[in-house]
Amino acid sequence: MSNDEIRKLLGQLRNEIQNTDLDEQTRASLEELDADIDGLLDSDDAESEPALDRIRAFEADIASEHPTTVRILNEIVAALSRMGI
């Protein structure tokens, strides 16, 4: 998957953040993850493991309440992993 395809998924994530009833902490966490992922795509030497670990932990916390958001995050993590990020 290319950076463009991951950026498309990030767009879906941003849309989900805007159109879903989220508490402020969840919204802030998603926005932080969005920025982390964007930073990974922009940097050749960014450390990806901490960001991927935060995404996985966050997914577990919100899985039952926000399945669409979790699906998008899973797609992003899988794509980053396939790219070696």
QUIJO-V122669 format. One record per helix or strand. SS is the DSSP state (H for helix, E for strand). FROM is the first residue (numbers start at 1). TO is the last residue. If there is no record, write none. Layout:
BEGIN
SS:FROM:TO + SS:FROM:TO
END
This chain:
BEGIN
H:3:19 + H:24:42 + H:49:62 + H:67:82
END
